[in-house]
C-alpha cells in the first residue's frame, strides 16, 4: 500500500505531497512545536506491510522554495528499531515508541544529529499490551510523560512516567478486573 503525507496551504489552497517520491507507506505526520519541521514514519519496501518504519523529517522552510526541494531526511536509517509512534518532546527531540522482544521502549531521538548514535533509551518495560505516549510536560525539575497503557488484564489506563518510574493515575477498571479474577501476565521470550 502506498500511503502518502500531504501539506495543504490554507491561504494558498495548494496541496503538496511531501512523501510521493517514496513508493511505500508513509504515516503518522506530526508538526514540531516551533512549526519548522514535519516528522512522519516511512517504510521503504512497496507492498510489504510489515516493513520497518523509519522516523523521517521534512523541513517546512524548504517546502515553499521550489519543486526541486531537498528530499525528506530519514532520521535513523541505520537504526534497527521500527517505531509505531513519534511524539515531539521539543523542537529538537522526538520520543519514539517501539516494541522489541515483548518489551516496550521509549527512545529519545535528537533531530539535530541524524545518526544511529542519536538514540537514547529512556525506559524499557514489559506491559503485556500496548503503550502510547499521549502527552508530556514538566514537573518539579523533571519531565513527565503521560502514557496510555492497556494489556490482557485491563483496558486503557493512564500512567505517568517520571524519573524512570511508572505511576498509574487512573483506575477505571480496577473493580471490574478484580471481579473477573484475571491472572498476571509474565513475559517469556525464546531466542530459538
N, C-alpha and C positions, 0 to 999 in steps of 0.2 A: 504494500500500500504506500503510495506517495502522498504524504501529508505535508503541507507547507505552512510557513508562517508569513503573514502579510502585515503591512503597515497601511493605515488609512489616514490621510491628512484631512482633518475635519474642515479646515478652511479651504484647502485646495481641492478637496473631494477627489484626490488621486489615490488609487490603490496600487501599492508596490509590493512585489514579492521579495522577501528577504532571503528565502531559502530555496527558490525554484531551481537553482543550479544543482542542488542535491536531489538525486532521483529516489532517495529513500525517505523514510518518515522523519519529520521534524515536529516537535510538540512542546507543550508547556512553556510558552513565552512569558517573560516577566521583565518589567522595566526596573532599572536600578533606581534607588531613592532620589538621585540627582537628575534622573531622566536622560542621562547621556548614553546609556548602553541598554541593549536588549539581550537578555540571556534566554536560551532555549536548549532543549535536548535534541541531538541529531543522531540518527542512525546512518550507517554508511552502505549497507547492503540492500539493494532494492528487493522488495518482495519477501525479505526474511524478517518475520515479525518478532523473532527473539534476538535480534541483533543488539549489540551493546549500544547504550545511549551515551553520547559524548557531550558534556557541557560545552556550549558554544556561545560566543559573544559577537554581537553586531553593534558597531559604533553608530549611534544615531546622528552624530555630527557629519559622518561621511555619507549618510543615506541621501542627503539633499544635494550632493555635488553633481553627479552625472551617472549615466548608465554604466560607466566603467569603474564603479566604486570598488574598493577592496572587498574581497570575499569575507564572509563571516570567519571568525577566528576560533578554531577548536581549542578550548581551554586546556584540556587534559587528554590529548590524542593518544598518548602512550600509557595512560593510567588504566589498569585492568578493570577497574570498577565500572559498574553501569548504574548510575543513579536513577531513581524513579521520581525524584523531586529535587528542585532547586529553589532556594529562597534567599533573597538578598538580606545580608546582615548589615551591610553598609554599602556605600557606592564602590568599594574596592574589594569586598569579600562576599562570597556566596556560601551557603550551607547546602551541602549535597547529602541526601538521604539514600543509603544503599542497603541491600540485603545480601550478605555473603555467608555461606555455610550456616544458615539459620539464625544468624545474629544481625541485628540492625546496627548500622554505623552512621554516625553523623560526622561528615568531613567539612573542614573549613578550607575553602579554595580562595587563593589570592589572585584576583583578576589582573593585577599588575605584573604577574610573573607566570605566564602560561607555560609551565613545565611540569612534569610529573612530580617534581620535588616541592610543588607549591601546595600539597595537601597535608593538612594536619588532622589526625583523627581526634575529634572532640570527645567522643564516647562511643563505646560499643556495648550492646546488651542484648539479651535474649528476651523477646516479648511474647513469643508464641502466636503472633498475629501481625497486624500491620501498624506502622508508625508514620505519622505525617507531622511536619513542623507547621503549625498554624499561626504562630505569632512569635515576636521577640520584643525584648525591651531591656531596660537595665534597672537593677535594684540598687541596694546599698553596696557600692563598689564591685558589683559583679553583673554580668549579663545573665538574662533569664530567657529561656526558650519555652514556649508553650507547645506541647505535643499532644496530638490526638492519637490514642492507642486503643486498639481492640485486639481480642485474642479469642481462642477457642472457648475461654472461660467467661468472657464478658463482652458486651457491646462497647462501643466507643466511650472512653472516659478521657478527661483532660488531666495532663500531668505537667508539672514544672520541672525543668532541668536547670538547676542552679549549682555551680561549683562542682559539676560532675556527678551530682546526686539527683535521682528522680524522686519527686514527691507527688503523690496522687492528690488532685484537687477536687474532682467530682466523684461521687459515689452513687450515681443514678440507679445502678442495677444491683447494688450490694444485697439488698433483701431478697430480690428475685433469684439471684445466683445462689444465695445461701439455701433457699428452699429447694433449688434444683439439685443440690448436693454434688456439684461438679468436682472432679478430681483435679489435682495440679498437673500441669504440662511440664515435662522436662525435655531438655534438648539431648538428642542423640545423633551424632554425626559420624558417618563412616567414610573413611578415606579410600575404600576399595571400590 
